[in-house]
């Protein structure tokens, strides 16, 4: 009875092992790769009748999978290094071009603001120059007119003084005994000159009257009175001429100083206008330069960003491919390992399964 039980247990265990082997091999057989390997094993076993060559073949296949994985590991290490380097370079390039875009945008904005201010300043400066030139022209005209007036009045005073001097000489001749009849033509000429002097006609009227009286009666008292009047009149004329000359000199000096000031101011304004116009050209050049490099760096930035996106996509694809292929090779290694295990430890059960496949 005990022997029967023992034999039954042994048979049950064998059946259990056989069932487990069949289940495992069936799972392997359901896989495309496993099905292909089992078909190859089945073909070799049927042709050779032993498992030695099959084991060698499977070990070679396993070694090939390991070698493929090692090669792929090396490839992914190179790819990862290249990805890191290229991505870093692209990120640095993006950071550089981003900074350049910002810097050139700021440069353009600053120069546009400076340009607007300079253009306002140059317009105001041009107005100031025109105002300065109008002032100079007006003041110069006033000075010339004042000088012409002085020249005319000074000449009139000179004529009046000369007439007084001539009248004085004639009266003195009378005082020395000359007769009026002898000097009559000269007296008439002097009277006419005094009367026709428009600027001093009223001043000369008493002298003209006194000289007319001498024509009818000449006496020393009248002569002395006339000489005294002539002397006083001459003194008044000389003093008046001196006042006019002092006024002319003072106004002339004032014009020299003011015209110098206007000229200096004009030179300063013209220089400022030239500087502003030069600055305007510089600002315009800076704006053009900033705009050009803004566009250049914007294009470079867009290109670098597109390249980075493509590089990241490529690197991600390599990682995905590596992970997928590595997982597949790992699965294939596990299948080959399990088949090798069954051929080594469970050859009979494996042969039985393979013999019943088809």
MODELLER restraints for C-alpha pairs under 7 A, 6 or more apart:
rsr = mdl.restraints
at = mdl.atoms
rsr.add(forms.Gaussian(group=physical.xy_distance, feature=features.Distance(at['CA:18:A'], at['CA:349:A']), mean=5.74, stdev=0.5))
rsr.add(forms.Gaussian(group=physical.xy_distance, feature=features.Distance(at['CA:21:A'], at['CA:349:A']), mean=6.63, stdev=0.5))
rsr.add(forms.Gaussian(group=physical.xy_distance, feature=features.Distance(at['CA:21:A'], at['CA:350:A']), mean=6.95, stdev=0.5))
rsr.add(forms.Gaussian(group=physical.xy_distance, feature=features.Distance(at['CA:22:A'], at['CA:353:A']), mean=6.21, stdev=0.5))
rsr.add(forms.Gaussian(group=physical.xy_distance, feature=features.Distance(at['CA:28:A'], at['CA:34:A']), mean=4.94, stdev=0.5))
rsr.add(forms.Gaussian(group=physical.xy_distance, feature=features.Distance(at['CA:28:A'], at['CA:35:A']), mean=6.61, stdev=0.5))
rsr.add(forms.Gaussian(group=physical.xy_distance, feature=features.Distance(at['CA:28:A'], at['CA:335:A']), mean=6.78, stdev=0.5))
rsr.add(forms.Gaussian(group=physical.xy_distance, feature=features.Distance(at['CA:29:A'], at['CA:35:A']), mean=4.31, stdev=0.5))
rsr.add(forms.Gaussian(group=physical.xy_distance, feature=features.Distance(at['CA:29:A'], at['CA:38:A']), mean=6.87, stdev=0.5))
rsr.add(forms.Gaussian(group=physical.xy_distance, feature=features.Distance(at['CA:34:A'], at['CA:335:A']), mean=6.38, stdev=0.5))
rsr.add(forms.Gaussian(group=physical.xy_distance, feature=features.Distance(at['CA:41:A'], at['CA:54:A']), mean=6.07, stdev=0.5))
rsr.add(forms.Gaussian(group=physical.xy_distance, feature=features.Distance(at['CA:42:A'], at['CA:354:A']), mean=5.92, stdev=0.5))
rsr.add(forms.Gaussian(group=physical.xy_distance, feature=features.Distance(at['CA:44:A'], at['CA:54:A']), mean=6.41, stdev=0.5))
rsr.add(forms.Gaussian(group=physical.xy_distance, feature=features.Distance(at['CA:45:A'], at['CA:51:A']), mean=6.25, stdev=0.5))
rsr.add(forms.Gaussian(group=physical.xy_distance, feature=features.Distance(at['CA:55:A'], at['CA:340:A']), mean=6.66, stdev=0.5))
rsr.add(forms.Gaussian(group=physical.xy_distance, feature=features.Distance(at['CA:58:A'], at['CA:336:A']), mean=6.70, stdev=0.5))
rsr.add(forms.Gaussian(group=physical.xy_distance, feature=features.Distance(at['CA:62:A'], at['CA:333:A']), mean=6.13, stdev=0.5))
rsr.add(forms.Gaussian(group=physical.xy_distance, feature=features.Distance(at['CA:62:A'], at['CA:336:A']), mean=6.62, stdev=0.5))
rsr.add(forms.Gaussian(group=physical.xy_distance, feature=features.Distance(at['CA:65:A'], at['CA:329:A']), mean=6.32, stdev=0.5))
rsr.add(forms.Gaussian(group=physical.xy_distance, feature=features.Distance(at['CA:65:A'], at['CA:333:A']), mean=6.83, stdev=0.5))
rsr.add(forms.Gaussian(group=physical.xy_distance, feature=features.Distance(at['CA:69:A'], at['CA:326:A']), mean=6.59, stdev=0.5))
rsr.add(forms.Gaussian(group=physical.xy_distance, feature=features.Distance(at['CA:83:A'], at['CA:315:A']), mean=6.22, stdev=0.5))
rsr.add(forms.Gaussian(group=physical.xy_distance, feature=features.Distance(at['CA:87:A'], at['CA:308:A']), mean=6.35, stdev=0.5))
rsr.add(forms.Gaussian(group=physical.xy_distance, feature=features.Distance(at['CA:90:A'], at['CA:304:A']), mean=6.12, stdev=0.5))
rsr.add(forms.Gaussian(group=physical.xy_distance, feature=features.Distance(at['CA:90:A'], at['CA:308:A']), mean=6.07, stdev=0.5))
rsr.add(forms.Gaussian(group=physical.xy_distance, feature=features.Distance(at['CA:93:A'], at['CA:304:A']), mean=6.92, stdev=0.5))
rsr.add(forms.Gaussian(group=physical.xy_distance, feature=features.Distance(at['CA:94:A'], at['CA:301:A']), mean=5.62, stdev=0.5))
rsr.add(forms.Gaussian(group=physical.xy_distance, feature=features.Distance(at['CA:94:A'], at['CA:304:A']), mean=6.12, stdev=0.5))
rsr.add(forms.Gaussian(group=physical.xy_distance, feature=features.Distance(at['CA:94:A'], at['CA:305:A']), mean=6.76, stdev=0.5))
rsr.add(forms.Gaussian(group=physical.xy_distance, feature=features.Distance(at['CA:97:A'], at['CA:297:A']), mean=5.32, stdev=0.5))
rsr.add(forms.Gaussian(group=physical.xy_distance, feature=features.Distance(at['CA:97:A'], at['CA:300:A']), mean=6.79, stdev=0.5))
rsr.add(forms.Gaussian(group=physical.xy_distance, feature=features.Distance(at['CA:97:A'], at['CA:301:A']), mean=5.48, stdev=0.5))
rsr.add(forms.Gaussian(group=physical.xy_distance, feature=features.Distance(at['CA:98:A'], at['CA:301:A']), mean=6.64, stdev=0.5))
rsr.add(forms.Gaussian(group=physical.xy_distance, feature=features.Distance(at['CA:100:A'], at['CA:297:A']), mean=6.49, stdev=0.5))
rsr.add(forms.Gaussian(group=physical.xy_distance, feature=features.Distance(at['CA:101:A'], at['CA:294:A']), mean=5.09, stdev=0.5))
rsr.add(forms.Gaussian(group=physical.xy_distance, feature=features.Distance(at['CA:101:A'], at['CA:297:A']), mean=5.80, stdev=0.5))
rsr.add(forms.Gaussian(group=physical.xy_distance, feature=features.Distance(at['CA:101:A'], at['CA:298:A']), mean=6.23, stdev=0.5))
rsr.add(forms.Gaussian(group=physical.xy_distance, feature=features.Distance(at['CA:104:A'], at['CA:290:A']), mean=4.90, stdev=0.5))
rsr.add(forms.Gaussian(group=physical.xy_distance, feature=features.Distance(at['CA:104:A'], at['CA:293:A']), mean=6.74, stdev=0.5))
rsr.add(forms.Gaussian(group=physical.xy_distance, feature=features.Distance(at['CA:104:A'], at['CA:294:A']), mean=5.45, stdev=0.5))
rsr.add(forms.Gaussian(group=physical.xy_distance, feature=features.Distance(at['CA:105:A'], at['CA:290:A']), mean=6.89, stdev=0.5))
rsr.add(forms.Gaussian(group=physical.xy_distance, feature=features.Distance(at['CA:105:A'], at['CA:294:A']), mean=6.44, stdev=0.5))
rsr.add(forms.Gaussian(group=physical.xy_distance, feature=features.Distance(at['CA:107:A'], at['CA:290:A']), mean=6.31, stdev=0.5))
rsr.add(forms.Gaussian(group=physical.xy_distance, feature=features.Distance(at['CA:108:A'], at['CA:287:A']), mean=4.95, stdev=0.5))
rsr.add(forms.Gaussian(group=physical.xy_distance, feature=features.Distance(at['CA:108:A'], at['CA:290:A']), mean=5.47, stdev=0.5))
rsr.add(forms.Gaussian(group=physical.xy_distance, feature=features.Distance(at['CA:108:A'], at['CA:291:A']), mean=6.70, stdev=0.5))
rsr.add(forms.Gaussian(group=physical.xy_distance, feature=features.Distance(at['CA:111:A'], at['CA:283:A']), mean=5.38, stdev=0.5))
rsr.add(forms.Gaussian(group=physical.xy_distance, feature=features.Distance(at['CA:111:A'], at['CA:286:A']), mean=6.77, stdev=0.5))
rsr.add(forms.Gaussian(group=physical.xy_distance, feature=features.Distance(at['CA:111:A'], at['CA:287:A']), mean=6.16, stdev=0.5))
rsr.add(forms.Gaussian(group=physical.xy_distance, feature=features.Distance(at['CA:112:A'], at['CA:287:A']), mean=6.87, stdev=0.5))
rsr.add(forms.Gaussian(group=physical.xy_distance, feature=features.Distance(at['CA:115:A'], at['CA:280:A']), mean=5.80, stdev=0.5))
rsr.add(forms.Gaussian(group=physical.xy_distance, feature=features.Distance(at['CA:115:A'], at['CA:283:A']), mean=5.78, stdev=0.5))
rsr.add(forms.Gaussian(group=physical.xy_distance, feature=features.Distance(at['CA:118:A'], at['CA:276:A']), mean=6.06, stdev=0.5))
rsr.add(forms.Gaussian(group=physical.xy_distance, feature=features.Distance(at['CA:118:A'], at['CA:280:A']), mean=6.35, stdev=0.5))
rsr.add(forms.Gaussian(group=physical.xy_distance, feature=features.Distance(at['CA:122:A'], at['CA:273:A']), mean=5.72, stdev=0.5))
rsr.add(forms.Gaussian(group=physical.xy_distance, feature=features.Distance(at['CA:122:A'], at['CA:276:A']), mean=6.04, stdev=0.5))
rsr.add(forms.Gaussian(group=physical.xy_distance, feature=features.Distance(at['CA:125:A'], at['CA:269:A']), mean=6.38, stdev=0.5))
rsr.add(forms.Gaussian(group=physical.xy_distance, feature=features.Distance(at['CA:125:A'], at['CA:273:A']), mean=6.20, stdev=0.5))
rsr.add(forms.Gaussian(group=physical.xy_distance, feature=features.Distance(at['CA:129:A'], at['CA:266:A']), mean=6.22, stdev=0.5))
rsr.add(forms.Gaussian(group=physical.xy_distance, feature=features.Distance(at['CA:129:A'], at['CA:269:A']), mean=6.21, stdev=0.5))
rsr.add(forms.Gaussian(group=physical.xy_distance, feature=features.Distance(at['CA:132:A'], at['CA:262:A']), mean=6.74, stdev=0.5))
rsr.add(forms.Gaussian(group=physical.xy_distance, feature=features.Distance(at['CA:132:A'], at['CA:266:A']), mean=6.50, stdev=0.5))
rsr.add(forms.Gaussian(group=physical.xy_distance, feature=features.Distance(at['CA:136:A'], at['CA:259:A']), mean=6.92, stdev=0.5))
rsr.add(forms.Gaussian(group=physical.xy_distance, feature=features.Distance(at['CA:136:A'], at['CA:262:A']), mean=6.68, stdev=0.5))
rsr.add(forms.Gaussian(group=physical.xy_distance, feature=features.Distance(at['CA:147:A'], at['CA:248:A']), mean=6.94, stdev=0.5))
rsr.add(forms.Gaussian(group=physical.xy_distance, feature=features.Distance(at['CA:150:A'], at['CA:244:A']), mean=6.98, stdev=0.5))
rsr.add(forms.Gaussian(group=physical.xy_distance, feature=features.Distance(at['CA:150:A'], at['CA:248:A']), mean=6.73, stdev=0.5))
rsr.add(forms.Gaussian(group=physical.xy_distance, feature=features.Distance(at['CA:154:A'], at['CA:241:A']), mean=6.24, stdev=0.5))
rsr.add(forms.Gaussian(group=physical.xy_distance, feature=features.Distance(at['CA:157:A'], at['CA:237:A']), mean=6.36, stdev=0.5))
rsr.add(forms.Gaussian(group=physical.xy_distance, feature=features.Distance(at['CA:157:A'], at['CA:241:A']), mean=6.20, stdev=0.5))
rsr.add(forms.Gaussian(group=physical.xy_distance, feature=features.Distance(at['CA:161:A'], at['CA:234:A']), mean=5.98, stdev=0.5))
rsr.add(forms.Gaussian(group=physical.xy_distance, feature=features.Distance(at['CA:161:A'], at['CA:237:A']), mean=6.57, stdev=0.5))
rsr.add(forms.Gaussian(group=physical.xy_distance, feature=features.Distance(at['CA:163:A'], at['CA:190:A']), mean=6.60, stdev=0.5))
rsr.add(forms.Gaussian(group=physical.xy_distance, feature=features.Distance(at['CA:163:A'], at['CA:193:A']), mean=6.87, stdev=0.5))
rsr.add(forms.Gaussian(group=physical.xy_distance, feature=features.Distance(at['CA:163:A'], at['CA:194:A']), mean=6.67, stdev=0.5))
rsr.add(forms.Gaussian(group=physical.xy_distance, feature=features.Distance(at['CA:164:A'], at['CA:230:A']), mean=6.29, stdev=0.5))
rsr.add(forms.Gaussian(group=physical.xy_distance, feature=features.Distance(at['CA:164:A'], at['CA:234:A']), mean=6.46, stdev=0.5))
rsr.add(forms.Gaussian(group=physical.xy_distance, feature=features.Distance(at['CA:167:A'], at['CA:190:A']), mean=6.26, stdev=0.5))
rsr.add(forms.Gaussian(group=physical.xy_distance, feature=features.Distance(at['CA:168:A'], at['CA:227:A']), mean=6.29, stdev=0.5))
rsr.add(forms.Gaussian(group=physical.xy_distance, feature=features.Distance(at['CA:168:A'], at['CA:230:A']), mean=6.49, stdev=0.5))
rsr.add(forms.Gaussian(group=physical.xy_distance, feature=features.Distance(at['CA:171:A'], at['CA:223:A']), mean=6.44, stdev=0.5))
rsr.add(forms.Gaussian(group=physical.xy_distance, feature=features.Distance(at['CA:171:A'], at['CA:227:A']), mean=6.98, stdev=0.5))
rsr.add(forms.Gaussian(group=physical.xy_distance, feature=features.Distance(at['CA:174:A'], at['CA:180:A']), mean=6.89, stdev=0.5))
rsr.add(forms.Gaussian(group=physical.xy_distance, feature=features.Distance(at['CA:175:A'], at['CA:220:A']), mean=6.52, stdev=0.5))
rsr.add(forms.Gaussian(group=physical.xy_distance, feature=features.Distance(at['CA:175:A'], at['CA:223:A']), mean=6.56, stdev=0.5))
rsr.add(forms.Gaussian(group=physical.xy_distance, feature=features.Distance(at['CA:180:A'], at['CA:215:A']), mean=6.44, stdev=0.5))
rsr.add(forms.Gaussian(group=physical.xy_distance, feature=features.Distance(at['CA:191:A'], at['CA:208:A']), mean=5.99, stdev=0.5))
rsr.add(forms.Gaussian(group=physical.xy_distance, feature=features.Distance(at['CA:194:A'], at['CA:201:A']), mean=6.79, stdev=0.5))
rsr.add(forms.Gaussian(group=physical.xy_distance, feature=features.Distance(at['CA:194:A'], at['CA:204:A']), mean=6.27, stdev=0.5))
rsr.add(forms.Gaussian(group=physical.xy_distance, feature=features.Distance(at['CA:195:A'], at['CA:201:A']), mean=5.82, stdev=0.5))
rsr.add(forms.Gaussian(group=physical.xy_distance, feature=features.Distance(at['CA:207:A'], at['CA:226:A']), mean=6.95, stdev=0.5))
rsr.add(forms.Gaussian(group=physical.xy_distance, feature=features.Distance(at['CA:210:A'], at['CA:226:A']), mean=6.65, stdev=0.5))
rsr.add(forms.Gaussian(group=physical.xy_distance, feature=features.Distance(at['CA:342:A'], at['CA:350:A']), mean=6.28, stdev=0.5))
rsr.add(forms.Gaussian(group=physical.xy_distance, feature=features.Distance(at['CA:343:A'], at['CA:350:A']), mean=6.46, stdev=0.5))
